[in-house]
Amino acid sequence: MKQIVLVLDAMGVLYKSADDVAELLVPFVTGNGGVSDPGTIRREYEEAGLGRISAAAFWRKVGVSLALEDEYLARHQLAEDLPAFLRNLPEVVGSLWCLSNDVAEWSQKLRARHGLTERFSGFVISGDVGTRKPGPEIYQSLLARVGRSAAECIFVDDSCTNLDAARALGFQTILFARAVREGISEHRIVQSFCDLAGLLNDYSPGPDRYEDPA
């Protein structure tokens, strides 16, 4: 069996929160006496997520103590069925990678906190490489590290925009959408890691890349 590279997004895939800025970061900053404008918080987060400022500088700019960083990160919860998936990876998966837009320091702390570091072959994080999805450069950084062609990689993300950019570069793509509406995507759709495991277990190289169960 020819094995593939499985590439997982973080927020909305590995972690329950999809828009962590709106769902977690903005309420945390405002609730701890920081700046009240969500636009300002998002802009500073994106600067940190490109590695232009440090995590410490981010907290200073939004008016929250760096000492509260771990309290904020504790709000990120893993997808409930992720641990079982990681313990029993489908045989077709030759290596597992994470590709995410995030602050480098936060990504490192979160994967250490949740025991993910040893489960993955590597992590390509926007704050480390200085470019974000859906820009092509971050996907190219991933391919350079993986050492395989895009066609040999399956990328799983909860954003159609990010998946469209990956597909344009030759990646196979799967939309991770816990709440699915019919017709929302041209990408294959899974709603859980159980669904993803089933899809990968039915993987077969060929024009459509997958064989659906009869």
C-alpha positions in Angstrom: 0.0 0.0 0.0 1.3 3.4 -1.0 1.1 5.7 2.1 0.0 9.3 2.1 0.9 12.3 4.2 -2.0 13.5 6.3 -2.0 17.2 7.1 -4.4 18.5 9.7 -5.4 22.1 10.5 -5.4 23.1 14.2 -8.3 25.4 15.1 -11.6 23.8 14.1 -10.0 20.4 13.5 -7.6 19.4 16.2 -9.3 21.9 18.6 -13.0 22.4 19.1 -12.9 26.2 18.6 -12.9 27.1 14.9 -12.6 30.9 15.2 -10.4 31.1 18.3 -10.0 34.8 18.1 -13.7 35.6 18.2 -14.7 32.7 20.4 -11.9 32.6 22.9 -9.3 35.5 22.6 -11.6 38.5 22.3 -13.7 37.5 25.4 -10.6 36.7 27.3 -8.9 40.1 26.5 -12.0 42.2 27.2 -12.8 40.2 30.3 -9.4 40.8 31.8 -9.4 44.6 31.4 -7.7 44.7 28.0 -8.7 46.7 24.9 -12.3 46.4 24.0 -12.1 46.7 20.2 -12.3 43.2 18.5 -10.7 44.6 15.4 -7.6 45.8 17.3 -7.3 42.4 19.0 -7.6 40.5 15.7 -5.0 42.8 14.0 -2.5 42.3 16.8 -3.1 38.6 16.8 -2.4 38.4 13.0 0.8 40.3 13.6 1.8 37.8 16.2 0.6 35.0 14.0 3.0 36.1 11.3 5.9 36.2 13.7 6.2 40.0 13.4 5.7 40.5 17.2 6.2 38.0 20.0 3.4 36.6 22.2 4.7 38.8 25.0 4.4 41.9 22.8 0.9 40.9 21.8 -0.3 40.7 25.4 1.3 44.1 26.1 -0.4 45.7 23.1 -3.8 44.4 24.1 -3.4 45.4 27.7 -3.3 42.0 29.4 -0.6 40.6 31.6 1.6 37.9 30.1 1.2 36.0 33.4 -2.4 35.2 32.2 -1.3 33.5 29.0 -1.5 29.9 30.3 -5.0 30.7 31.6 -6.0 31.7 28.1 -4.5 28.7 26.5 -6.3 26.4 28.9 -9.5 27.4 27.1 -8.5 25.5 24.0 -10.1 22.0 24.1 -9.1 19.1 21.9 -11.7 17.5 19.6 -13.2 14.7 21.7 -12.5 11.9 19.2 -9.0 13.1 18.3 -7.0 11.0 20.9 -8.6 7.8 19.6 -7.9 8.7 16.0 -4.2 9.4 16.8 -3.8 6.1 18.7 -5.2 4.2 15.7 -4.1 6.0 12.6 -5.3 4.4 9.3 -2.6 2.3 7.7 -2.6 4.5 4.6 -1.2 7.4 6.7 2.6 7.3 6.4 3.2 10.6 8.3 1.1 13.1 10.1 1.6 16.9 10.0 -0.1 20.0 11.3 -0.4 23.2 9.2 -1.9 26.1 11.1 -2.2 29.8 11.3 -1.2 30.6 14.9 1.2 32.4 17.2 4.3 30.2 17.4 4.7 30.3 21.2 1.0 29.4 21.7 1.2 26.5 19.2 4.2 25.1 21.0 2.5 25.4 24.4 -0.8 23.9 23.3 0.7 20.8 21.6 2.9 20.2 24.7 -0.1 20.6 27.0 -2.2 18.1 25.0 0.6 15.6 24.2 0.5 16.2 20.5 4.2 16.8 19.8 5.2 13.1 19.8 2.1 12.2 17.7 3.1 14.3 14.7 6.0 14.2 12.3 6.1 18.0 12.3 4.3 21.3 12.6 4.3 24.2 10.1 3.0 27.2 11.9 2.4 30.7 10.4 4.2 32.4 13.3 7.3 30.3 12.6 7.4 30.7 8.8 6.0 34.2 8.5 3.2 33.5 6.1 -0.4 32.4 6.6 -3.0 30.3 4.9 -4.4 30.7 2.3 -1.1 32.2 0.9 0.7 29.6 -1.3 4.0 30.1 0.5 2.9 28.3 3.7 1.8 25.3 1.7 5.2 25.3 -0.1 7.0 25.5 3.2 5.1 22.4 4.3 6.0 20.5 1.1 9.7 21.5 1.5 9.7 20.0 5.0 7.6 16.9 4.1 9.7 16.0 1.1 6.7 14.7 -0.9 4.6 16.1 -3.7 1.3 17.8 -3.0 -0.6 15.0 -4.8 0.7 12.6 -2.1 -0.7 14.8 0.7 -4.3 14.9 2.0 -5.1 18.3 3.7 -7.9 18.5 6.2 -9.2 22.0 7.1 -12.4 23.6 8.3 -12.0 26.5 5.8 -13.0 26.1 2.2 -10.8 29.1 1.3 -7.8 27.3 2.7 -8.7 24.1 1.0 -9.3 25.8 -2.4 -5.7 27.3 -2.1 -4.3 23.8 -1.3 -6.2 22.1 -4.1 -4.8 24.7 -6.6 -1.4 23.5 -5.6 -2.3 19.9 -6.2 -3.2 18.7 -2.7 -6.0 16.3 -2.0 -8.5 18.0 0.3 -11.1 17.2 2.9 -13.4 19.7 4.6 -13.8 19.1 8.4 -17.3 20.5 9.1 -18.9 19.4 12.3 -22.2 21.0 11.2 -22.8 20.3 7.5 -25.2 22.0 5.1 -25.8 20.3 1.8 -24.0 21.8 -1.1 -21.6 24.0 0.9 -18.4 22.6 -0.6 -16.9 20.9 -3.6 -14.4 19.2 -1.2 -15.0 15.8 0.5 -16.7 16.4 3.8 -16.2 14.7 7.2 -17.9 15.7 10.4 -15.7 13.9 12.9 -12.4 12.0 13.2 -14.4 8.8 13.1 -15.7 9.9 9.7 -12.1 10.8 8.6 -10.8 7.4 9.7 -13.5 5.7 7.7 -12.7 7.8 4.6 -9.0 7.1 4.9 -9.6 3.4 5.4 -11.4 3.3 2.1 -8.6 5.3 0.4 -7.5 3.9 -3.0 -5.1 5.7 -5.5 -6.9 6.6 -8.7 -8.6 9.4 -10.5 -11.1 10.1 -7.6 -8.5 9.1 -4.9 -11.2 7.4 -2.8 -13.4 4.4 -3.1 -16.7 4.8 -1.2 -18.0 1.8 0.6 -20.7 -0.1 -1.3 
